[in-house]
Amino acid sequence: MRLFTCPSCRRRVYFENSICLNCQAQIGYDCDSGEMQASPAPPGLRPCAGGAPHCNWLVDTAEPESRCRSCRLTELAPDLGDALLTDLWSRLEQAKRRLLYTLASSGLSWDGLRFAFPAVGMTGHDEGLITIALGEADDVEREQRRIALGEPYRTMIGHLRHESGHFYWDRLVRGSAWQDEVRVVFGDDRADYQASLAKHYKDGPPATWPQTHVTAYATAHPWEDWAETWAHYLHMVDAIELSKAYGMRLDQFAPPNFNNQLSSAADTFTALLSDWLPLTTFANSLNRSIGLHDWYPFILADSSLAKLRLVHRVIHAGAAIGACGDQVEHVTNAGLSRIQPRQSRGRMPV
């Protein structure tokens, strides 16, 4: 994510800020310009109303809808009368707005994407609807689930990025010219999904999974492999954008297993990877220096790099979008249609 400044005093502010802590100006995020703006000025913009608590996105006064473009995507949320649930919902919405920023920055339309944040239930994606139970916003509960499932990483933004991968598989891969290549790299998605999940939870992942998949859960089914890889790709582009915004310059290097088949000096994915690898090493070392778990507790083997490269290609082959993830044209690239019928997806236990 890029850095933002207060429109009044030009001091640095965070993406979530609604008040500049330096000059006390009321500010909000305008997704059309991608900038922080004074709130309610300039003319033509107003604060989001009737949406998620603590939302700092602005709304075009020409639009009849009082909620911002992020809040409009939420179809189910808790009663605002419950303070605890409202706080958990606010945390999830904050993570959702970060997801939407990264999707739009990557040229991905939000068309058809919706969210539900029930008090209890399953986490998953079904025909464009991403559902995240509010318990995932509770730090203690989420950590207990992470340990129980043997996961090295479990966060709200990680869940949202993973589930968005299912949505964009339906949109960008299903029935497109990419489908056959994706099946070669990730496996045949026609394998019975529920049976595959049941086997995964019964038997666990194969012992050799680090050589073939980015996470153990990715071995459950090709759809989950795609979604886990997709989430990792979004981790990469967001963190690299932030590091560049801060002017970080780290030594670039290639991992020992980064062979010539995967590498090309003119390849944009290789350039992305050359920024990512030293960043993860630095961030992990920084975390360890104060006794925290690794910031990025994963190892990228050749197979995982090939999958990330394919996700990179699929995203960059899509149609351009307008501001705020708006679809501006229907473009077909090498047989790739941006608009595909959505396919139902099973739910991941929490």
Residue pairs with C-beta under 8 A, 6 or more apart in sequence:
1 15
1 98
1 101
1 102
1 238
1 241
1 242
1 245
2 34
2 241
2 242
2 245
3 12
3 242
3 245
3 246
4 12
4 13
4 14
4 15
4 17
4 29
4 35
4 36
5 11
5 12
5 13
5 36
6 12
6 13
6 20
6 22
6 23
6 25
6 27
6 36
7 25
7 27
7 35
7 36
7 37
7 38
8 20
8 23
8 25
8 27
8 38
9 20
9 22
9 23
9 25
11 20
11 22
11 23
13 20
13 21
13 27
13 36
15 29
15 97
15 98
15 101
16 54
16 56
16 94
16 97
17 27
17 36
17 56
18 26
18 27
18 28
18 39
18 54
18 56
19 25
19 26
19 27
20 27
25 38
26 38
26 39
26 40
27 36
27 37
27 38
27 39
27 56
28 36
28 37
28 39
28 45
28 47
28 48
28 56
28 57
28 58
29 35
29 36
29 37
29 56
29 57
29 58
29 97
30 36
30 37
30 45
30 57
30 58
31 57
31 68
31 69
31 70
31 100
31 101
31 104
31 323
31 324
32 60
32 323
32 324
33 323
34 323
37 45
37 58
39 45
39 46
39 47
39 56
39 58
40 46
40 47
43 61
44 60
44 61
44 62
45 58
45 59
45 60
45 61
46 58
46 59
46 61
47 56
47 58
47 59
48 55
48 56
48 57
48 58
48 59
48 66
48 67
48 68
48 70
48 71
49 59
49 66
49 67
50 66
50 67
50 71
51 66
51 67
51 68
51 70
51 71
51 72
51 74
52 70
52 71
52 74
52 77
52 89
52 90
52 93
53 80
53 86
53 87
53 89
53 90
53 93
54 90
54 93
54 94
55 68
55 70
55 71
55 93
55 97
57 68
57 69
57 70
57 71
57 97
58 68
59 65
59 66
59 67
59 68
59 69
65 72
69 100
69 110
69 324
69 325
70 93
70 96
70 97
70 100
71 93
73 96
73 100
73 110
73 113
73 114
73 115
74 93
74 96
74 114
74 115
74 116
74 117
75 114
75 115
75 116
75 129
76 115
76 116
76 117
76 118
76 131
77 89
77 116
77 117
78 85
78 86
78 88
78 89
78 117
78 118
78 119
78 134
79 85
80 86
85 119
85 134
87 137
88 134
88 135
88 137
88 138
89 117
89 134
89 137
91 137
91 156
92 117
92 132
92 134
92 136
92 137
92 156
93 117
95 155
95 156
95 157
95 160
96 115
96 160
98 157
98 238
99 157
99 160
99 161
99 164
99 234
100 110
100 324
100 325
102 161
102 234
102 237
102 238
103 110
103 164
103 234
103 325
104 110
104 321
104 323
104 324
104 325
105 237
105 241
106 234
106 237
106 315
107 315
107 316
107 318
107 319
107 320
107 321
108 168
108 315
108 318
108 321
108 325
109 319
109 321
109 325
109 326
109 327
109 338
110 324
110 325
110 326
111 325
111 326
111 327
111 339
112 128
112 167
112 171
112 342
113 128
113 130
113 164
113 167
114 128
114 129
114 130
115 129
115 130
115 131
115 132
116 129
116 130
116 131
116 132
117 131
117 132
117 133
117 134
118 131
118 133
118 134
119 133
119 134
120 133
120 134
120 135
121 131
121 133
122 131
122 133
122 347
122 348
122 349
122 350
123 131
123 132
123 133
123 136
123 159
123 163
123 347
123 348
123 349
123 350
124 130
124 131
124 163
124 166
124 345
124 346
124 347
124 348
125 131
125 163
125 164
125 166
125 167
125 345
126 344
126 345
126 347
127 342
127 343
127 344
127 345
128 167
128 170
128 342
130 160
130 163
130 164
130 167
131 163
131 347
132 156
132 159
132 160
132 163
133 350
135 141
135 142
135 145
135 350
136 142
136 145
136 156
136 159
136 350
137 156
142 154
142 155
142 156
143 154
145 151
145 154
145 350
146 153
146 154
150 216
151 215
151 217
152 215
152 293
152 294
152 297
152 298
153 297
153 298
158 231
158 235
161 230
161 231
161 234
161 235
162 227
162 228
162 230
162 231
163 227
164 230
164 231
164 234
165 226
165 227
165 228
165 229
165 230
165 231
166 223
166 226
166 227
166 345
167 342
168 230
169 223
169 226
169 227
169 230
170 340
170 341
170 342
170 343
170 345
171 338
171 339
171 340
171 342
172 178
172 314
172 315
172 318
172 336
172 338
172 340
173 179
173 182
173 226
173 314
174 340
174 341
174 343
175 337
175 340
175 341
176 335
176 336
176 337
176 340
177 334
177 335
177 336
178 314
178 317
178 336
181 310
182 189
182 226
182 310
182 314
183 189
183 222
185 306
185 307
185 310
186 222
186 225
186 226
186 229
186 307
186 310
187 221
187 222
187 225
188 222
189 221
189 222
189 223
189 226
191 221
191 222
193 221
193 223
193 345
193 346
194 346
196 220
196 221
197 220
197 221
197 346
200 217
200 219
200 220
200 221
201 349
204 216
205 213
205 216
205 217
205 219
205 220
206 212
206 219
209 216
209 218
209 219
210 299
210 301
211 301
211 303
212 219
212 301
212 303
212 304
213 219
213 225
213 228
213 303
213 304
214 225
214 228
214 229
214 232
214 298
214 300
214 304
214 307
214 308
215 228
215 298
217 224
217 228
218 224
218 225
218 227
218 228
218 229
219 225
223 345
224 348
225 307
226 307
226 311
229 304
229 307
229 308
229 311
230 311
232 298
232 304
232 308
233 308
233 311
233 312
233 315
235 296
236 272
236 276
236 308
237 272
239 276
239 279
239 283
240 272
240 275
240 276
240 279
243 250
243 275
243 279
244 275
248 279
250 275
250 278
250 279
250 281
250 282
251 278
252 274
252 275
252 277
252 278
253 274
253 277
253 278
254 263
254 273
254 274
254 277
255 277
255 300
257 301
257 302
258 273
258 302
258 305
259 302
261 302
262 270
262 302
262 305
262 306
262 309
263 270
264 270
268 312
268 316
269 308
269 309
269 312
269 313
272 312
273 305
273 308
280 295
280 296
283 295
283 296
284 294
284 295
284 296
284 297
286 295
287 293
287 294
287 295
288 294
300 308
314 336
317 333
317 334
317 336
318 331
318 333
318 336
318 338
319 327
319 328
319 329
319 330
319 331
319 333
319 338
320 328
320 329
320 331
321 327
321 328
322 328
327 338
327 339
330 337
330 338
330 339
331 338
332 338
